[in-house]
Every structure is written in structure tokens, then in C-alpha cells.
Amino acid sequence: MRAYPPVKERETKKVRGREMVRILIVEDDVVHAREIERALDDIGIRHLHARCAEEAIRLARQHRINMYVIDIDLPGVSGFTFAQVVRDHTNAPVIFMGDIDNEAQKAIGFEIGGDDFLVKPFGMLELSCRIRAILRRCEIKRSVSYTHL
């Protein structure tokens, strides 16, 4: 099995002249994280990967993060706790991932500010579609002038 460094950033091409998006994947399962990274590469989105919340905090302090994809079952600090830290500092979208299809867990995720929740295993096409939909909504919000409403 190939050993991967704990932190990896991949640069991809600029998408239609827009500011490049960077997503932070917070996932302790390296194989699953690599699948997500390949899906993001396919749609031209830069990404970083952290295996735990502590590493994710360090990366978020060093880079501008436009979206977070967070596993709720992280070693040490949980994904929910990390997301609460994120919410204290930014309104960047958050997609949670969890192993169990539990309505209470989903409710907690949405209550603390999550924008979506995917139950593993999920398809990378579905993830890509959900990411693009959330980013479209964020782009629309930035471009709307509220004085004209």
C-alpha cells in the first residue's frame, strides 16, 4: 500500500475565470479522502486534506478555505465540534459525512450550521453535484445586490 503524506494540496486549473475554490477535506480514512480528492480534481477544485480536527485548524489558519467536507467520526475532536469552531470564524459551507444513517445525527449537523449531510458510502458524482450546487448558491448570494430587492 502506498504511503501518503498527512497533508497534501493539489492545484488544478482555473475554472471559467472565477476565483479558485479551495475545499478542506477532514477525513481520517485516507482511501476515502483520496476518492474525494479525485472527484474534486475532476471538477477543477483545489483541495487540502487533514486527518484530524487539529490538523484541519492549522490548515484553515494557513489557507483561505471556501468549503469544508467533514467526517463526523474523527479521532480526538469530533467533526461536529470542529464544525462549531469553523462556524465561530466563517460562514463557509460545510458538508458532513457519516457512517450511520441516523436522523438525530443529521439534525445535529444541520443545527450547528451544516449545509448538507451525506451518509457513507456515497457516490462521488453525488458529492460533486452537491458541492457544485452549494457553490452556485454561494456565488449567487455574493453577486446579488440587496439594495435592489
Disulfide bonds with the S-S distance in Angstrom:
none
